[in-house]
Structures are given as C-alpha cells and as structure tokens.
Amino acid sequence: MANWGMVIDLDKCVGCQACSLACKAENNVPHGTPYEHDRHHDMYWHKVIAAHEGEYPAVNTQIIPMPCMHCSSPPCVNVCPSKATFKRGDGIVVQNFRRCLGCRYCIVACPYGARNFNFKDQQDEEYQRPDLPPDLAAEVGGLKYGAEIGPWPYPHRTRGVVEKCTYCFHRIDEALLRIENGADIKIGVDVVPACVEACPTEARFFGDLDDPESTVSRLLASRTYIKLREDMLTNPKTIYLPR
Amino acid sequence: MNETAADKPNSPEPKRSNGFKISRRAFLGVSGAAAAVLAVVLALKRPKFGPDQGFETQETNGLARDENGLPAEVLIPTSCLNCPTRCAVRVRRVETTLGKTKVVRIFGNPASTYSDGRCCSRSHVGLQVLYNAGRFSMPLRRRADVEKGRAVSYENDFEEIGWDEALQEVAGHIQGTTPDRLLILEGLNTTSNEDLIHQFALACGTPNLFKEEGLETDADRRGKMLADGLGNSGYELVSEDGTSAKYIISFSSGIVESERPLARNLRLWGKMRRELPNRTKVVSFDPRHSVTASRADEWHPINPGSEGALAMAIAHVIIAEGLYDADFIANHAEGFEAFRTVALAHQFSPESVSEACGVDAETITKVAREFAQARPAVAWSGEAATGWAYGTFASHAIYCLNALAGSIDVPGGIVYQQYPPYAPMPALPVSQTGITYYDMDQAAGGMATAIGFNSNLIMSVPESGEGAKWDQRLKDLYYVHVGPARSEMAAYADIILPTCTYLEDWGYESAIPGSGYAEARIKQPVIDPRDESRPPARVIFDIATLLGQAAAFVPPSSGVTGDSQSFPEQFAAYRTSPFIAWDDFKRVGVWKGGAYSYRSYAFGNFRFHSEGLERVRNVDLPREEAPYGLELAIYRPVLEIRGGSQNFPWAQEMYLVMHGRGWKNLVELNRETAHRLGIGEGDEVIVESAFGEIEGEAAVIEGMRPGVVAIATGQGHFASGEFADDIGCNPMEVMGTEYDEESGQPTLFSTRVGIRKA
C-alpha cells in the first residue's frame, strides 16, 4: 500500500492562497464571518501563514502553506478517546465525524493547528458539491466503504465535531477504483489533492513516499527538506523544501 | 447524534434537522430502505440537459456515473473575469437529483499556454460571484422621492420595473442628452463587451468614454509609449522555448500580488525559481515589504516616488561604465546621446540619488552592474512607481533600462503583444472616443447623463468620500448602472440594469500583454442567467436598437440576425470566425496565435526621450512635522476582486496573507513611526489628510519604510452586501486630486496624511 505524502516548495510559493480556496471549494468547507474570524472559530482545512522575523530593514517573511501534516506518529490519534480519528493504511489521518465526541483533545494535541472544531450548522450554499462523497460500496485499496469507515457526510457537516484535511482522499480512492478497472492514470500525476492541482506556481507535489520513482521521493532526494516540529517526533508526511 | 435518512450523502438536497429523532437501529433500517428507493429513483429519473444547451459533446449530468460508478466529469471551458488577466478556466457543473443545476468548481484550462493552464486564487471566488446574494433580479428604478446617497436601501429606494420600460427610459435619456454631455464609464468587462461599449459610444457620438483601468495604468503605458509608440508592451519573463529573464528589478511592483497578468506571473515565478537551469535573481525596490519583496532575493526599502530617480541612477552607472547593449543602441534606438547627457548629469549619480531614494550608492551601483550583465534582464515598473505627477517620466526611465540591457523584443524580455484577428466592426461617422481621467475630471461637472458598465468609479478615484467631489457629482448626474450585483456605483443609480455575471455570458477575451503571441478565450454560459438578468451585450444591443443604431456592431454581411436574445452569442461567433470555428471554440475554449517573432522591432526605433526626465528627481521625502507628514501608499492584495464588489466571503476571510488577517484592511506602519506617534498594534486610528479622514486598525510592522503608511485597497464598501459593507476603510477617500500631466492619470500615491488614535 502506498504511503501518501506532500512536498511543498517554499521557494516557489508566493502566498496567493489558491490552495486554501481550492480546498474550501473542493471540500465544502464553510466560510466564516468577521465575528468568527476574530475568535478563531472559522474553519480552514488548509491555511497559508506568514511568519515574520528580523528588524527593519533586515526583514524576512516565511510564507508557509499549512495543510494537515498527516504525521506518521500522529498525536491526535493517540489522544482521541473515541477512536474517531485514525490513520488509514495508506498513512492518511482521517476523522470519522460519526464517532467524534467533540472533546477537542486532538486540537490541543496537534502541534500544527491543523484541526478545526465545527461550531455551527453549515448554511446551504448554492455552490456546494452534491456529488461528494464517493458513495462507494466496493472495496478499494483494502478499505471497505460503508462497512469500515462509513459514508462521509461531506455535503453537509455536523455541528460539534472536529474536522480536518484529508489529502482529498475521495480523489485518491476514486482513482484507485478507476485503476482497478483498468484506467491508465497515476496518482500523484493525473490525480492529486485539490490544493496541489490549484497551485499556480506548481509549488506542491503529491505522491507515494515509498515509491523511489515518485516525484516527491525524487525531490526529497535532491533538496534539503524540513519537517515542521520534527523534535516532537511526529514525523510529518507534509514536507517542505526551503528557499 | 441523530441522523435522518436525508443525512446520507448523495440523497437529494439533504436537510440536517427536522426535529424527528429516531434510534440508531431504526435509522439503519430506514436508511437502508431509503437508499434502495433512492437508487431506483436515481436510475429512472436521471436528469439530462436538453440539446439546446450546446454541450452535447460532454456528459452533462453531474451525478451521472461512468462505467466505474463514479461521477462523470462535466467541465465547460470559459474564462475568468475577476481581474483584467481573464484566464481561461474550466467550470465544473453538476445536476442534483432534484434537477437543480449547480456550478461547483473552477479549474484552469490546460489548453491555455499563456499561464500553462493555471489560474490564480481569484478565479475560485467566481462561484461566489455567480451565487452572490447581492445580485439584482430585475431592473430597478429609483423611486421619485428618494435622494441618492451612501445610505442606500435597494429594497426601499428602488422599484422593480420591466426590461422594456427600463430600456425605453434609458434610451429616452440618451436621446435627450447632447453627445458631449453623455459620459460612458467602463469598469472591468469582457473584451467582447468592451468592443461593444466602444462601438456604442461611437454610435452615440460621444467622445466621453472613460476606461477605469486607466486609473492605474495610464501613466505607465504613456511612459512606455514615449519610447515605442505602441502601447502593447509586456514582460515576457520566460519564452516558450524556456529562455528566461536572468535578472528582474521590481520597482515597487507587486509582480506576484497584483501586477497583470497575475496568473501568468505566478506560473512563471515558479518556473524562474526552480524549473529552469538558471535561477532568476529578483531585486525588489519597494517602500513596503510586499509579498513580492518577501519572495525576492533582495529587498531594498526606498522612499515612495523615488523609483524614477533610482532608475536614472542605475542608467547612470550602466552608461558610465559602458555596460549597455551597444548593438541595440546603435541599430534600433534614437535619442540616446541626449538621454546619455541627462543620465550622466551629477543629479543622477548614485551618490546624489542615494539620499532621495534612501538606498546607498554602493547598492545602486551593484544592482546596476548585475542588471546590465545578466541578460536578458527586466526592469518592471509598478503602479506605485508611476502613480505620481511625473509618473510618465518615471515609467519611461524604468523602461529605458530594458533598452540599455538589450531586453527589447528578445526572448524573456519585453515583447509586443499580438491580438487575435477579429472580424471587423462597421466604421461609424464618429471614429474617436476615449478620454483621460484629467479630461473627465474637468468635464464631469457639465455632464448630464452617465452610463456605467460594471463601473467601480466611486471606489477607485480620489476625493470620493461622503460629501466630496465625486459623491456630489454622481448625485447630480442621471446615472444608469449596468452590472450584475450591488455595488457602490449602483447606490448612485437612477436606473439599474441587471446583467448576468461572466459565468453566464457569451463573449471572447484577448490575452493581455505578456506572452507576445495572441491568445483568444471564449466566454460561454456555464448556467442560464439568473432571474431576469441579461448579458451585457444584449443590453447594449437593445439600447442601440431603440436609438436606431442596431447596425453599429456588425456589418450586414456578417450573417448576424437582428434577434436581441441570440445577439451575444452570434456577435462573439462572428468576431472570432476568421480564426476559429465556433463549435471548436466552444469545445476547447482557447485559440492560440502563431509563434511570436522576436527582434522584429515593430516600433521602428526605440526612442530615448530625455525632455522632462529630470522631473523624476523631485522626490518629496517623508517628513516628521504635523499635521500631514506621512506618505500614504496604497496596495492591491491578491484577493481584491477587481470586478467592483467584494461581497465574497472566501476572498474576505483570507484577505491579507502577510498579516494572517481577514475581513479587514489595516493601517500599516513601521514600528519606529508608530512609536513616535504613540500608536500600538491593534489601535483604532484615524488617518486624515486635507481631503478627508478614515478610520482603521493599526498594524505595527517591521517591513515598512519609516514615514510611510500603507493601506490595502478593496475594502471600505458601503453598498455591496453583508460580506463587504462596513469592513475596513477605503484609502481613496483621503486622497487629493493631482494628475500625471502627460497621461492625465490621477496620482494615487502623492497624498500626505497624519495619523492619530481614534
């Protein structure tokens, strides 16, 4: 089974936030309001942050796109009392909204601020995607939909649970099914998460970290890379290439 | 947690709670049965589009499944219009099980090589432009007894009227106005609609057509035209065969933030940084540590308005050290000797300019040497460099650096944009229209009637605050607003004609300067126009018909029928017929012209203009004295949607990426300046000038030249809707009017302000 990871080249990234917007559109993540923004109650599965250092005129700003790190040793999974958050076989850390109690231990445990608590009932927006989620009865990549992880209530959210980035696993699973049925497509090339697809500078790459031929593996072999907060032994699979 | 059957994904239009509670076991049984019924319903009642929709080649049912049982892709090629770059996009449309059509995603179109099939963050906001709650559903007429003003209530101040009545009234007003008292305002519009508006102005016989894009670009354009006379020059940066600019000097330009063509700049930035053999070096001179400055290799903070002087100092070094491209100068340029004399004068020596621009002479000399020796090298003039009273000359000085480095008409340098060979529109008795901001500002008091096509004038001109010049003028005019949604200009309207958005419109777009080669992109409706809204082309055609000018747009031989409903599509098909079949255009969405031929020097000789250049030396430095010692600089963040409204929550909640702030713009100050003024982070402050005052939240930062106040544009709306109104402030309201004398552009950077705590 693949070990999905994402590589983000900070030298190419210019902070345009197409990734954040594509994520919102792809996953029906509700937009916030000024009130929620001031209280950090608005939801982002993906956010671009800017970190400033130095004093005028020696100023340096790092612009860092922040999806979930999909840690190999995810602290959020360790603390979840209801096993609502777990790591799939392919390494993607997902959240089962139906099991989630809303205790928010995972939000406290996550060193990256990648998790959001859903404080409100989502309004119906006309542009939301009724075609989500993959309503698959079949077994894909060793995962049985319906039986193992349950159908995913994407078009509509549940108030009082925690949500997070999924590396757009619905796209990956759909592609796996297509591949099973003989389609000539490659995950990481033809099928990528929405943020990777939307990046106008092509700063983001997605693929199998265990496949030495994949773009992500080659990039990691050719450049210095950073894993955020490596000292916390989370071993993230979202990896950055510095400038 | 309680769930109902409707909670199951893929069920029709699910509702979350109806107060009906059942146990989990019962739920499973019920939902299983419901799913079975649903599957049957889905199979029997799979909605389809009729053949009249024109997308027969695609599987159009969003919830239709392919052979793998997965949703089939439905992608309709069209183009964006959230900024003037107008990228080719593909729009995903689905149909719900209830037969409701939804537009759910916007992607780039890989057929467009202009930006490698990429589009920027603004394009995604198109969904909220389409489904904006502030859209007009019917033509509106101001009630007789209601005065115009900022405190508008669209429900109470206007009455709904029919299209026929509205069009009759507008046509009557135009007929009752002499052409020289008729003003036509053009905001951001589709290229095809711009062509129609231009022709419409000619048909009305008015010279008073004002393009609002000129508020930002006229001085820059004029300065470049002094040299080449063409007005279509663009920065290619990376040629099709992969030759890239090796060195870029950004003169206060937001190359990856706001400079057009934005999506192309972003894509090429990625290429220049990591994908090509020679990494491009970028040096940013900017008073503000902008996104571009932060991504550049070097940032040198300079005094606002000193970019032109700095360019001349760089020219001074290049000429003095003989580093210029002698071959280009000898064979393709004129006026160099006079330019050389001006540039070598003492006032433009690095030592002399150093004080004015606040960059030390060694840095200027170093950058000049690097620039001249790394070819091709590009000097990019930003809006903040040219929005001054001497803006044309500043633009020209910067442009001349490109000539000195031999970057004119070479791969990766400056190229001259080609345009698609559109079919002709008829010649009319009046053949000239178009005025500068200066002319309009002088004549506006005498105007009687104005028509604004998606105009955003009141938000983008100086002296626009309550009770100020433009507020009063718009109250006095009979104003017809033609646009899709609530906006500040609509608040001043006597009649509002609701047009559809760009995602519901027919038309074509031309690629703006940047690529060299021509590219055309289609606009086709991805969904039927909402409510009673109509394509702008149809509105223009209908008014012209009432004025007896229906023949002004296409020649009789074009085959376009006089049917108003089908006119927009037929017009676009006729205009693009010389180079692409309409069905192919609808299917692919993009047409690309032949390869660009470099070194053709279409302008003849590059003219070094030396008269008046010394004016760029008149830099007014920030001062400490009260009351107005600080320099006000505006900037345009990437998520400022350029279509006239900002009522889009996605754009609003990520508005200022450098500050991590949304739903706001900030009054940005250097820490030292803030300390001197006794202002702290997050303080509510009042920014005041001789022309007005605004209130905002202070942001105390390191990345700002002391003595400068920067405020992002795009906020301070008052009549656009719940996600835009009363958020932030509009810096235009404190600006005074001054012009660039050559181009008539208002100077958007020369106002001085004072700041105090609120």
Interface residues (C-beta under 8 A of the other chain):
Chain A: D9 D11 K12 V14 G15 C16 Q17 A18 S20 L21 A22 K24 A25 E26 H31 G32 T33 P34 H37 D42 V48 I49 A50 H52 G54 E55 Y56 P57 V59 N60 T61 I63 R98 D121 Q122 E125 E126 Y127 Q128 R129 P130 D131 L132 P133 P134 D135 L136 A138 P151 W152 P153 Y154 P155 H156 T158 E174 L177 R178 N181 A183 E197 A198 C199 P200 T201 E202 A203
Chain B: M1 D7 K8 P9 N10 E13 P14 R16 S17 G62 L63 E67 N68 G69 L70 P71 V94 T96 T97 K102 V103 V104 R105 I106 F107 G108 S115 D116 R118 C119 C120 S121 S123 H124 V125 L127 Q128 L130 Y131 V256 E257 A263 L266 R267 W269 G270 R273 R274 E275 H289 V291 T292 S294 R295 W299 H300 P301 V638 L639 P649 W650 E653 M654 V657 M658 H659 G660 G662 W663 K664 N670 R671 E672 I701 E702 G703 M704 P706 I727
